[in-house]
């Protein structure tokens, strides 16, 4: 599976949009982009995934560039409870294994 | 939604003893489950892929005789840490796939070996 690169950390103000970038320049045509987050001392939580079209659900939006070499996870109105480590992962298939990188630590400040 | 229940949530054991961790899919059948280990301030590291009715597939560097995985039914996978040592102290997490959209993770087990 393709490797991803994320900044180590970022912060944003509560109520503002949080835009979390991810580079995956070696992604192949059949690989999806997945985002998970892990709140301290809990199991990871699925957020969203996409192949090439932008996606939106109740939690977030995923913007994938046309060349698919990078993507941005958008939390439209960040809350303190969104403070977590966010992982961007690219992988093929529904049952293939998830390999976690270091992720990005998002800190939402009051 | 899909729920994965992991038990126990924390355990303390003496060095040299074995500890079993259970991972159950509560409202779906999981032919494949995954086991991860996470040390403080580090990312999750995949240990093994557990397949119902067959042997688990271990990642490179993970001792299969030390970390025994059994996936005897479509709703239960277990990880047994045998002859535990203090360096095995970690946060162990399981996950299962419903196919789509993503994987569901258990809440994790904090193992402390004293």
Contacts between the chains, C-beta under 8 A, distances in Angstrom:
chain1	res1	chain2	res2	distance
A	34	B	102	6.0
A	36	B	102	7.3
A	38	B	44	7.7
A	41	B	91	7.3
A	41	B	108	7.1
A	41	B	110	7.6
A	42	B	107	6.0
A	42	B	108	6.6
A	43	B	4	7.8
A	43	B	6	7.4
A	43	B	93	5.0
A	43	B	95	7.3
A	43	B	105	3.4
A	43	B	106	5.2
A	43	B	107	5.1
A	43	B	108	5.0
A	44	B	44	7.0
A	44	B	93	7.5
A	44	B	95	7.6
A	44	B	105	4.9
A	45	B	105	7.1
A	46	B	101	6.6
A	46	B	102	3.6
A	46	B	103	6.5
A	46	B	104	7.1
A	48	B	101	8.0
A	49	B	101	5.9
A	49	B	102	6.0
A	87	B	43	7.6
A	94	B	97	6.3
A	94	B	99	4.7
A	94	B	100	5.9
A	95	B	31	7.8
A	95	B	32	5.1
A	95	B	97	5.1
A	95	B	99	7.1
A	97	B	34	6.1
A	97	B	46	5.8
A	97	B	49	5.9
A	98	B	34	7.0
A	98	B	46	7.3
A	98	B	95	7.3
A	98	B	103	6.0
A	99	B	46	6.2
A	100	B	36	7.7
A	100	B	43	4.7
A	100	B	44	4.3
A	100	B	45	7.6
A	100	B	46	7.7
A	101	B	43	6.3
A	102	B	43	5.3
A	103	B	43	6.3
